[in-house]
Amino acid sequence: MKVSFPSVPVANCDERSGGELPSLVVVHAISLPPDRFGGAGVEQLFTNRLDPAGHPFYATIHHLRVSAHYFIRRDGELICFVPPEKRAWHAGVSSWRGRERCNDFSVGIELEGCDSLPFEGVQYAVLAGLLVELCARFPVEGVVGHSDIAPGRKTDPGPYFSWGRLRQHLRDLGAARIAVLVEPGEGDGGADPAYMRWPFPLQGRPL
């Protein structure tokens, strides 16, 4: 699998406590500016170089210190920002199976996308291949969306992400064991109905 790396090292990460290995994969979606694809905004955000004057939305988020382990662009390009052995700052306030601070034990994968448009087929294929690789290296017990570990606060990867399609890609790769680790069903949403009215108003999206 071809993986590229950011031009500037990512500082928004640290070591996992006690050398813990990741047991969870969290799927996110991001587009900067909102609903626009192909630019440098995501890399700039993760490397603390986002210009607050570059777009009105940037002025509200440029101060954030966040990152993800991987980013899958619309054309299928796979970028590694943080090695999965390290802790990336992607989940925020979160909980999975009663355990809080999901950053401590998860890998975060960002897809270039938004809440109001479908994802590209190649993104599913690259994501499935990446999951196979991660599950071969680490004791992964579940694959979830950001909205599943932060319901009501986060909505991504959103209603246009097909968990069934991801499971089918995994089965096609002979990875049925991994397909059953994908927890969300079609139509799964967050706890707060106000955040589940689509299309979601991106200008009001919680950070």
Disulfide bonds with the S-S distance in Angstrom:
none
